[in-house]
Amino acid sequence: MRRADRTDPTDPTDPTVSAARPAAEPARDRPGGRWRRYAALTVGGFAPVALATDAQWWFAPFVVGLGLGLVTAWRGSPMRTRLRTALLITLLATTAGWALPLLLRAAAGEPVVGTARTTAALAGLPALGWLLIAVTLLLAALQGLTGLWLGRAAAGLRRVW
């Protein structure tokens, strides 16, 4: 057998094998590629939640969580991440996406805290506006996490088919 037939093309000790990486390497192998991916996922989840919340589509965090679950768990996806990273991205995107329209409305002079205080009193809770706003943001986070769970479960079904 000739030497060319016996060499392993991935052996780094062989002088005939080039140690250079391929020109088209995936984003996760580039320096800073992981953080760019995380930022893209967070902004890609935050923007639709903020816009849909401003349009009063209360189910937007669930839909975004579903999309993030599919994208972060799909085998072969360049945006595939670990579960704990996907959880943090989803929590950040959904809660910030719901908080931004509330902050903008409060800055515009709308009675956001007053409305929350009245709603809390009608619901039998203490008449604290910040408490109901915190519960609202918690509900956004729960919707997003439920969507993430369902999306990751659906992406796992691909292996079964």
URMO-V560432 format. One record per pair of residues at least 6 apart in sequence whose C-alpha atoms are under 8 Angstrom apart, sorted by the first residue. I is the first residue (numbers start at 1). GAP is how many residues later the second one is. If there is no record, write none. Layout:
i=I gap=GAP
i=I gap=GAP
This chain:
i=7 gap=7
i=9 gap=8
i=10 gap=7
i=11 gap=6
i=12 gap=6
i=12 gap=7
i=26 gap=52
i=27 gap=6
i=27 gap=7
i=27 gap=10
i=27 gap=51
i=28 gap=6
i=28 gap=9
i=28 gap=50
i=37 gap=42
i=38 gap=51
i=41 gap=27
i=41 gap=38
i=41 gap=48
i=42 gap=47
i=42 gap=48
i=42 gap=50
i=42 gap=51
i=43 gap=50
i=45 gap=19
i=45 gap=20
i=45 gap=23
i=45 gap=45
i=45 gap=48
i=45 gap=49
i=45 gap=52
i=46 gap=46
i=46 gap=47
i=46 gap=48
i=46 gap=50
i=46 gap=51
i=47 gap=50
i=48 gap=12
i=48 gap=16
i=48 gap=49
i=49 gap=11
i=49 gap=12
i=49 gap=15
i=49 gap=44
i=49 gap=45
i=49 gap=48
i=49 gap=49
i=50 gap=46
i=50 gap=47
i=50 gap=48
i=50 gap=49
i=50 gap=50
i=50 gap=51
i=51 gap=46
i=52 gap=6
i=52 gap=8
i=53 gap=7
i=53 gap=44
i=53 gap=45
i=53 gap=48
i=54 gap=47
i=59 gap=84
i=61 gap=33
i=61 gap=79
i=61 gap=80
i=61 gap=82
i=61 gap=83
i=61 gap=86
i=62 gap=78
i=62 gap=81
i=62 gap=82
i=62 gap=83
i=62 gap=84
i=62 gap=85
i=62 gap=86
i=63 gap=81
i=63 gap=84
i=64 gap=30
i=64 gap=80
i=64 gap=83
i=65 gap=25
i=65 gap=29
i=65 gap=78
i=65 gap=79
i=65 gap=80
i=65 gap=81
i=65 gap=82
i=65 gap=83
i=65 gap=84
i=65 gap=86
i=66 gap=78
i=66 gap=80
i=66 gap=81
i=66 gap=82
i=66 gap=83
i=66 gap=84
i=66 gap=85
i=66 gap=86
i=67 gap=80
i=67 gap=81
i=67 gap=84
i=68 gap=18
i=68 gap=22
i=68 gap=80
i=68 gap=83
i=69 gap=17
i=69 gap=78
i=69 gap=79
i=69 gap=80
i=69 gap=81
i=69 gap=82
i=69 gap=83
i=69 gap=86
i=70 gap=78
i=70 gap=81
i=70 gap=82
i=70 gap=84
i=70 gap=85
i=71 gap=6
i=71 gap=8
i=71 gap=9
i=72 gap=7
i=72 gap=8
i=72 gap=9
i=72 gap=10
i=72 gap=14
i=72 gap=80
i=73 gap=7
i=73 gap=8
i=73 gap=9
i=73 gap=78
i=73 gap=79
i=73 gap=82
i=73 gap=83
i=74 gap=6
i=74 gap=78
i=74 gap=81
i=74 gap=82
i=75 gap=80
i=86 gap=62
i=87 gap=58
i=87 gap=61
i=90 gap=51
i=90 gap=54
i=90 gap=55
i=90 gap=58
i=91 gap=50
i=91 gap=53
i=91 gap=54
i=94 gap=46
i=94 gap=47
i=94 gap=50
i=95 gap=42
i=95 gap=43
i=95 gap=45
i=95 gap=46
i=98 gap=39
i=98 gap=42
i=99 gap=38
i=102 gap=10
i=105 gap=7
i=106 gap=6
i=106 gap=7
i=113 gap=16
i=113 gap=17
i=113 gap=20
i=114 gap=15
i=115 gap=14
i=116 gap=12
i=116 gap=13
i=116 gap=14
i=116 gap=16
i=116 gap=17
i=117 gap=10
i=117 gap=11
i=117 gap=12
i=117 gap=13
i=117 gap=15
i=118 gap=9
i=118 gap=11
i=119 gap=13
i=120 gap=6
i=120 gap=7
i=120 gap=8
i=120 gap=9
i=120 gap=12
i=121 gap=6
